[in-house]
Amino acid sequence: MRGILISSVEEKAGKTSLILALNEIFSGYKTAYFKPFGTSPVREGEYLVDEDLKVVEGNFSKSSNPIVLDMPYAEFVYSSDSVELKKAIIEAYEELDADIVFVEGSSEYKVGKSLGISDDMVAEILDLKVLLVAKYSNDFVIDRVLTAKDVFKERLRKVLINQLTGYKTSYVSAVVGKVFAENDLSVVGVLPRDPLLAGMSVEDVRRAVEGEFVVKAEEGIIEHFIIGAMSKKSAEKFLAGKDNLAVITGGDRKDIQLLALDYDNVRCLILTGNLYPEREVAEKARKRGVSIIVVPEDTLTTTEQLEEAMRKAKIRGKEKIKRMVELVKMHVNVDEIDKYIFD
């Protein structure tokens, strides 16, 4: 059994999506998923599991998450025994029977240091090589990666640049690659930011705003949303030009609702104030295949809820996984990762 730790220099870097893509690409191997320390607990029946475990559910024959943060972190540190935590991680890992175990690090590599289970410590106790995912938000990511190299030492030799925006791939590969090579690091790929992966399904939107479907069309991805609190003339300017749009507007704004339904890029209407659409609006939405969600909150609160949900958007659904697989195949040296795991 070989394992590889997928770590990151910051949260929301794309570790889970990369693991799901590699799992599809390495379909000839028997694979398992392991999350040693989960810091985003969600309830599954009587138990708490990490949110990432829920995201990958169904994609692996075996998965495990031995430690979940079930209280404020300071209290968890105070009440936990580092030796017992490490023992739990080792025992859970050894129970996984697979050719490759994809081990997902904590939100970022330093988390868990006070418990003795930060990513570098997990790599040490499980004897894992490390692949570091770095979101390229600016050039200072170079220093963050080199700092991580000082921590992981020889266990870290591969880096994946993710969510590249505003830079040419050739520039990043050449300039950053040279700096990393001087520090015994190689870049296995540079992935561009993809709007589809950053989006949310309509169902995820409904859950985020705690709404009710009045019209439920086929599932789709929401990449952008606008607030329809303006005049019809002003709204026309905002409705054009953006793909996969959700429109947030008052339940009493029939004019904006009907206008939005004239645009092919609109996937969803979110009606605020617990006000239901008139029959004309609902019928038009059904014919156009556009979902309508009614929410109890006002427009401002609903917008804030969606902004927060979009920031935390996870890779759920076959459409997103398929797109991530395509990107990895196009932009990542998968053979180099395969060799890295089994050498």
N, C-alpha and C positions, 0 to 999 in steps of 0.2 A: 504493500500500500504506500503510495506517494501522496504527499500533501503539499499544497502551496498556499501561502498566506497572502491574501489580497488586502493590502493596507492603503492608507491615504494620508496626505498631509493636512487635510481639512475635511469637514463633514460635507455630505451631499456631493461627493466627487465622482460618483458613478461606479462604486465597487459592485453593488448588487447587479446592475445591468450588465457589467462586464462578465461576471460569474455566470449569469444566465445565458449569455451569448456563447461563452467558451464551453459551457455544458452542452449546448446544441451542436457546436462545431466538433467537440470531442465525443460524439455520440457512439463511437466505436469502443469507448472505454466504459467501464462500470464506474459511475461517479456518485459522490455523496457531498452534502453541504453541511458545514460546521460553523456555528457562530458561538465562540467561547463565552463572550461577555456581551449581553444585550442591554442596551441603555434606553431603548424605546419600547417599553412593555405594552402589549395589548392582551386582552383576555381571550382565551380559547377554552370555553367551557369553565371548568373549575380552576384552570391553570393560567399563569401568565407566561407568554412567550414574546420574544423580540419581534418587532414589526417586520424586520427583514426576513425572518423565518416564514411569516405569513405570506410575504410576497413571492418567495420561491416555492411555496407549497405546491405539490403536484408535479414539479419539474425534476425532482430527484427521488430515487427509490428509498434513500435514507437521508435523514437530516437530524441535527441535534443542536440544542441550545442549553447547555448545562447551567449557566448562571444568568439570571435576569435581575436587573435593578428594580426592586419592588418597594423601595422607600427612598426618601431624599438621599442623595449621594453621600453627604457627610455622615449621616446616620449609618449608612451601609458600610462605609469605611470603618467607623467606630465599632460596629458590632460583628464584623467579619474576621475570619481567621485566614490569613494569606495562604498558609500551608494547606488548609482544607480546600480552599478555592482552586489551587493548582492541582490538587489531587482529583477534584471533581472534573476538571478540564481534561486531564490525562486519561482518566477512566472512560469518560464519554467518547473521547477521540478514538481510543483503542477498540471500542465496540463497533465502530463503523467498518464495514467490510466492503472495500471498493478499490478500484485501480487508482483513482485520483480522488482526493478529498479537497474540495475548494473551501478553504478556511477564510471566512470574512472577518476582518478586523473590526475594532470598535469604531465609533463615529470618526475618530482620527487617531493616529498611532500612539499619542501620549496618554489617552484616556485609560484609566485603570492603573496608573503608575503607583498610586498610594496603596493599592491593593496587591501589588506584585503581579498583576495580570495585564499590563499594557501590551501592545502588539509585539514589541521587541522581546518581552519576557515570555509571551506565548510561543513565539518562534523558537526561542531557546529551549523551552521545556518539551516541545513537540518535535524539535529538530526540523524546522521548516525553512525552505527558501522563501524569499519575499519578492512579490511584484508590487511596486508602489504606483498607485494611481494619483496623478497630480492634475487638478483642474487649472487650466492655464488662464487665469483671470488677469494676470499682469506678469511682467518680467521677474518680479520678486519671488515667483514660484521656484526659480533656480536655487535661491538661498534656502528655501524651505525644504527642498529635496536634498540638498547637500547636508543640511542639519539632520535630516532623517537618516542619511547615510552614516553619519557619525554615531548615531544611536544603534542602528541595526548592524553596522560593520559589514563583515563579509557575507552575511546572509542576504543582503540586498544588493542585487546586481542588475535588475531590470526595472525600467520605468515606462509607464504608459501616460502620455499626455492626453487629457480628455477635455471636451467642451471648448475647443479652440475657437475663439471669435476675434475678429479684427486683426489677425495676423496671417501671413502666408505660411502654409505648411512647410514649404521648402526652407523658408527663413528660420522657423523654429527648429526644424530637424537639423539644419546645418549649424546654427549658432549654439543652441542649447545642447545639441548632440556632442559638439566639441568640448564644451565645459564638463559635461557629464563623463565623457570618455576619459578625461584627465583624472577623474575620481572613481574609476573602475565601475562606471555605470553605462548601460546602453539603453537607448530608447527603442522599444519594440514596436511603437506605433504612435501616431498622432491622430486622434479622433476629433472631427469638427463638432461643434454644437449643432444639434438637430432639433428643430421645432417640434417634431412629432414626439420625440422622447421627453421633451420638457412639458408636454401637454398633459391633459387629464381626460379620462373617459367621462361621458355624460353621467354615468352612474356615480363615479367618484365625485363629480361636481354636486350631484344631489345629496350625497352623504355629507360633503363638506359644509353645505348650507342647511342641512337638516330639513330638506324640502320634500314635497310630495309631487309625484308625476301626475299631471292632468292629461297630458298626451305623452306617450312613450314611444318614440320612433326607434329605428335600428340603432345599435350602439355606434358611437363615433368618438373622435378625439377632439377636444377643445384646446386650441393653441393660444387663443386670445379672447379677451372679453372687453366690452365697452359698456359704459353707463348711458342709458337712453333717457336722460333727464332734460334734454334740450328740445328745441323746436324741430319739426320735421325737416326743415331745410338744412339745419345744422347737422342733424343726424345722418343725412344722406352722405355727407363728407366722411363721416367716421365708419359708415357701414361698408364702404367700398375699399378694396385694396388689401384686406387681411383675410387669410384663409381660416376655416374652421373656427368660427366666431360664436361666442355666447353673448347675448344681449341682456343686461340687467336693467329692468325698468319697473316703474310702478304698475301695480295690477290694474290701475285705472287709466293707464295711458294706451288706450286702444289704437290711437293714431300711430304711435311708435311701434306697437306690436305688429300691426298690419304692414307697415312699411318694412320692418325687418324681415318679414316673411316673403318679401319680394326679392330678396337677395339669396343667391344660391350658396354663398359662403357661410350663411347663418345656420348653425346646427342646433341651437338651443335658445329658448327664451326663459329667463328667470324673472318671475313676477313677484315683487316684494309687497309687504304689508298684508299678507294673507288674503289678498284679493284675487278672485278667480277670473279667468278670461271670459269674455262674452262668447256665445256660441259661434259667431262668425269667425272669430280668431282661432278657436279650437279646431273648427272644421278645416280652415285653411292650413293650419299646422299639420293636421293629419294627412292632407293631400300632398303637402310639400315634404313630408318625412322629417319634420322638425319637432323635437321634444319641447314640452312646456313644463316647467317646474315652478310650483308656488311655494314661497317661503314666508315664515311669520315675521322676519325681521325687516327693518327699513333698508333702503338702498345702500346707505353708507356702511351699515354693519355687515350686510351681505357682501359688499365689495371687499371689505377688510377680511372676511372669512375666506373668500376666494383667493385673495392675494397670498394669504398665509398657506392655503392648500396648494396653490401653484408652486410656491417656493419649496414645498416638501414633496412635490409630485414624485411618485414611485413608478417603476417600470412594471405595469400590470397589463395583462392581456396579450394575446397571440400577436396582434398587430405591432405592438411595441417591441416584443422580443424578436420578431422577424426583422424589423428595421435595424435593431442593434446587431443582429447576426450579419446583416448585409454590410453595415459600417465596419465591423471588425474584420470581415473577410477582405474588404477593400483597403483598409488603412493599417492593419496590424499584421506583423509577422508571426502568424500562428505557429509555424514550424519552429521558430526560435523559442516560443513559450513551451511547446511540447518538449523540445530538447532540454530546456532549462529544468523542467519538472523531473525528467527521467535520467538526466546525467548523474 
